[in-house]
Structures are given as C-alpha cells and as structure tokens.
Amino acid sequence: MTPDQLSDAIVAALTSLVDAGRVTLPDPVPTQVRVERPKVKEHGDYATNIAMQLGKKAGMNPREFAELLAAELATDDGIAGAEVAGPGFLNIRVAAGAQGEIARVVLDAGEGYGRNDLYAGQRINLEFVSANPTGPIHIGGVRWAAVGDSLGRLLQFSGGDVTREYYFNDHGAQIDRFARSLLASARGEEAPEDGYGGQYIHDIAARIVEDHPGAATLPDDEAAELFRAEGVEQMFAEIKGSLHDFGVDFDVFFHENHLHETGAVDRAIARLTELGKMYESEGAQWLRTSDYGDDKDRVVIKSDGKPAYISGDLAYYLDKRERGFDRAIIMLGADHHGYVSRMMAMCAAFGDEPGVNLEILIGQMVNLLRDGQPLRMSKRAGTVITLEDLVDAIGVDAARYALARYSTDSTIDLDLDLWASASNDNPVYYVQYAHARLSSILRNGADLGLTADLGAFDPSLLVEERAGDLLRALAEFPRVVQRAAELREPHRVARYLEDTASTFHKFYDVCRVLPQGDEEATDTHRARLVLVSATRQVFANGLGLLGVSAPERM
C-alpha cells in the first residue's frame, strides 16, 4: 500500500462515516488526505492529522473523531491497525501483504515509477547555463548545467513539455573585448587591459590564423570583425561539445542578435506602450517597473536612442510567451540577485503572473578543494576553474551528482579527493554501489534459476522490520519526485537515494535474499528477490533523473 493508496483508503473511510450519518461535515469529504512517515518507528508506518482538521468542523472532539476513523479503517484488509495519539493524531500500521504490494507496484510501472501529472499540458521553457561565448564554461555555469538538466528531467517526469534553451549572448561589449583579445594574440601583442587571458585565447587565435592566413594583418576594423565571427563560432562549438560530453543537450540555442535584427525589441516596447506601461522623460523611454515592486523605473531606450540592457530582456520574455510557453524558468548566478525584482516587474507589466509565468532561480558559488586547499586557477582558462577541469578531476557522474546534490541556495565546497574516491564516504559511489550490488544479487539469483517472478510473488512474506523499512522507502519515491519538481530542488532526489541506499544495506545485512549451499529456495527467497528488483528499479529511475549512470558492476 503506497501513501497515495493509503490516502484513498482514508478518504473511503471518511466517506463511509458520512454516508452512515455517523459524522456530519459542512463541506464535501476531501479527495486527498496527507499521510506522513512518523519520526518514531514505534508510532506506526504512517500518520495523519486529518481528525484534527475535520473534528471541530464535525462538531466533535478531534480524538473522538479519530477513534471513529480508526475503527472504520480497521475494517480495511490492507490496514493492520490504527491508533489514536495525542490530541487526535492517527498512527496507522499497514498489513504486511498490502505493504509488500509496493514492490509489485514499482515493477509494474518500471521506468515510469515515480511519474506524475503535476505539469501535464504545460509548456515550460527552461533556460540555464547561457554562458557568454567568450571562454570555457566556468564552475558556476557547470553547476547550472547539472542542476538545470536534472530539473528538466524532473519537470518532464512530472508531465511537463519542457524545452531546454541556451541564450547565446553574441551581442555587446563582452564579445568586442573577446574579439580584441584574439586579435592581440594573433598579432603577438599583450591582451587588452579589459580583455580575456588564458591559453584558450591563444589556441583559438592560432586556429583562425591557420584557417585565414593574413587575418592578423587586415585593417583593425576588418580584422576585429573576422576574429569576432570566427572566434565566437569556435568558442560556442566548444561549449556545446563540452556540455554534450557532460550529458547536457539543449533543444534551442537562441541568439541575442536575433532580437535586435528582427525588431523584437521594438515589438516589445510597442506592446508595453499599448498597455500604458511606457512613458518618455528626459529624452528617454521608461518602463513603469516601480508600479510592480521594482525599486525604480527602468530606462528601456536611452536618450541617445540606443537600447538599454533591459530592452533585450523585454523582447526575449515576450518572444518566449509568443512561442506558446506557459512558464519561463531562468537559472542565474548569485551575481544576478538584484536582477530579479526588475524581471518580475517586467513580467507583471506584460499582464502575466510573476512566479508562475516567469520564475528566476538564483544559484550560489562553488568552491573546489584539493588537499584541503581551494583551487583558483585553470591551466587552460587562466582565471577560472572550468567544466573540463572538474570532469578531469572526478569524472562526469561524480561532477553531476555533486553539483545537483545540494540546494542551489547554498554555497558548495567540493572536496575533489573525496568525490574521486571509491569509498562509501563518496555519496555518488555509495549510491551507485547500491545499484551495482542489487544488480549482482539479481545476476546471482539468475545463476540459481531464480528470478523476480511477480506471478509467484507472495507479498505477505516480507514481514521483517527491515523489509518494511525498505518498502516504505520505495513508496516515498513518487512523492519525493513530485516535491523536487514542484520546489525546483533536484537535490531532494539525491538525498533520497542516499537514505534509501542505507535502508537497503540494513535490509540486506539481516535478510538473506538467496539460498546458500544446498539450501532449497523458498517463497521467502523469491519474495525478497522481487523486493531487490523493485529497489534496483527505483535507484535506476532516481539516478536517471539526476543524469547519472546506474552501473551494473563496480
């Protein structure tokens, strides 16, 4: 019996009490009842406070209401008992057979176990990484690559139609500085004071000169344009390749230049003008963002006629909405925190709902440690640690898991020695080892002629306390997935997998799954093998949501 099935059983019991006239409620019986795992095992398998919520509405003492509900639930074959505690809490024990059925539910659903329809019918635009094509992806961008891709998987698993989008900033001063840096390298000159350094600049410049002999001797303007176009193309191709190798692929690469070349900025301003949200002052055009919580109004077109930075944001957001997206989620670094209020004001100015049609997630910094000391320099990029640096140090799986394992609200200190180690202290190794161990048990069972046969499965044989703990852990997976998607917190899946790995190992330590020596296989062995198979499926599904491999052997 899963938590959702138990919720249905409680709803049915409440309905029965109301229909029999034993309870009178002013409102219809709720269609869903929240049940939770008690912190203290002795309090039962699950608990609910529904009697405290409905008791007074029914004109009854909550404990009295809970007693009636407990008695009604006791008639359900799937419930071993229900006890009233405190002011009206209901502690429920699930019958072994009903609890063991969780393993069947998992295996019947297979790769779909944990799916939900939270975002069914919604088109979601998820924008993340969006690093400027002026250098390799630095460690902050790598964090968003791991978290963003995992979030996309969660949203899809929750029914959403997700488009992963990379905003390609190929317009503005940073690109100009990048081009000048390449040209300086090609000419054997020092990089501009505000330019970019690192070996990658010299490598790209050398390739451009190889492809275009004489490029460095062209007139300055012509040479700068050539190095800009070629350099951006090469850098962006490298960024896309690095992300692909990291397991992150995008559906759309949106070029900032497109907004300026197609008149999208003018269309956005026209729309806001029609809505009465724009005004002119001191020769400039302003957006009334202060009407929507921003600390001041924002200049959209400056007095010299040039667009201000926010103009691109206006055009880009409107473009997403016109492409039919119900939700636009943007993931940004900590240095963009002051950016949120103006973006939300912009959303409201268009007549949309901030936090629904537009969400902005802010991620904190990542620090890498080796031998207890912070790493600050990349051999290749010169000033920042890059995606390649991290992957070279600990591998793709460990890097993705490590970066997705923590709340984006927190700064991460990653100990590279720990994350590269093959030990249970390394969280990704611990979780992947659990999957490999589960796979090994199933292989060994197959060698003995035993399989996880649901046709012969007797769930009532999974009576041990540790088996019950593991079954209840598996039953929690769908709720963990839905909550992680709803709160935009992939780290909940990682922490769940670590807790469930611990629960599995405790089960395996006391419950022998396979017969030993000349021992005959029993129905208990077969039931435990089904539980092992279901547990492996949950680990595979969870690791898949994090974009981390589920190895069969380690």
Phi, psi and omega in degrees: 000117179279166176303323179293321178292323176294320176302316178298321180295322179291319177300318179297320179294318178297317180299319180297318179296319180292315181297328180278356180077012180277341177223137177240123181243142179289338182241164176299156176299135180300148181276349181213140179237130181282127174239146183226158174281124178295150178289332180255121185303323185296346182276001178115184180278321181218161178219153176215150177251024184299328179294326178288330179285324188256343185305307182295324178297330179272002181071030183231157170293134183306323179295319178297317178299317181296323178297317178298316181294320179299317180295321180292320179295329182297342179279351179277125182299336182278355183245122182281334180177157177219128183236143179270136180226148176057220184282359180149015174291149179241115177262128189239136174249129182269138177299145184304317181297317180292322180292319180296337179296343178304321180298321178294318179302316180298310185290327176296322181280330178059231182296343179270359181294126182106347179296151176213172183248030183307320183243026179301134178082001181256135174264124186240127174260117182248110182255123179209167188067279177046038178292141178297140182281049180246004180177172179299160180290124181276173190298328177296318177293328179295323178300316180291331177297314181291311183291316183297316180295320178295320178296320177301319178296319179296316181295322176293319179296340179260021172094354183285148172266098192258132171246119177274126186232138178246121179273110187269101183279089180248035183215131173121185189294326182296322179293322178298318180294323178298314181297317180295326179293318178296316181296319179298318179297317181297329181268003179073024181257164175293148177296146176305154182302324180259019186268196184247143178242182180112156183298330183298327178297315180293322181295315181294316180301319181295321179293323179295317179295323179295320181282333183228076179306135180088001182300323184288343183263001177294160173305151189308309184297316181293318180294317181298320180292320178297312181293329177295307183297311182291320182295316179297318181298316181292317182295320182290323176299321179292319178299314180298319179295318179297318180293320178299315178296336179273001179085019183239118177234145182253149177277327184224132168249109186260124183271127178302322180304329181302324181295322184277330183279335185259002181078017181297326179295315180298322180293321179295318179295320179298319180297315181292328177294318177300325181279357179077026184258356181249154173207162179253141177201135178055035177079001181246163176254130187240152174252134184282062181289335180295341176289347186234032172098352177286156184284345177197164174288158185242136175286129178259313174240121184288168184297339178273005177088357181271145181288138174281169186302322185294341181300320178295323178297318179300312183294320183291317179297314180298321179300317179297317180293322180289337174282358173097013180279133177280326181229137172243117179249127182239131181250123187230160178280170185299332181287356178257014185301321181288354183277340190295312187298321181289327178291320178292323176296320177300315179302313180294324180297329176282356181090011180263175184254111177302142181086346177244296178286333178225129174232141176234122179254132181251129179250144181271180189285161174237129177245133178257136181239141171222131185055033178079001183248142180290141173266132183234345187234144174255139178298328186266314185273342174087308188246342184226156173277135187251173176304314182297323178299316182292314181295321178299327184281319188227353180093163184294311183301311181296321180295314180297314182296315183299319183283332179272351189282342186247150174301138180294346178287345186252146172286141181252134168249105184263119177274105184298326179297319179294312186287346176266353187278149175263071182216161180291349175286340179273111186305318183290323177297318181299316181287314180295325178296324177300316179295318180295321179294317177300317179296321180296319179299317180293322177296316180295325177296318179298323177298332179268004181082016181252134176229166178280079187270109180291335179296327180257011186282124174249098185295339182290349180278350179272070189262346184294150181301318182291328176294318178298319178300317182291319179299317180293327176296316179297323181293338182281341187306313180301322180290323177297315180299311182296319180293321179296320178291317183296320183267359182061046186229079179302337182299338178297326179291317180299313181295324176299315181298321179294317179296319182289327175298317177298317180297320179296313182299322178294321176297312185294331180292332186245346182241104181288125185276318185249149176293152181245147178059232181268009182297137177284141176290137180245171177296332177294317176301316182294321179295319180293326179294324175296318178298319177298316180296319179294321180295318178298322180297319180294320178296318179297317180295316181294315178297324178298323178293337178266357182071029182245141184290153177247090187289144176279332180222148176218000000 
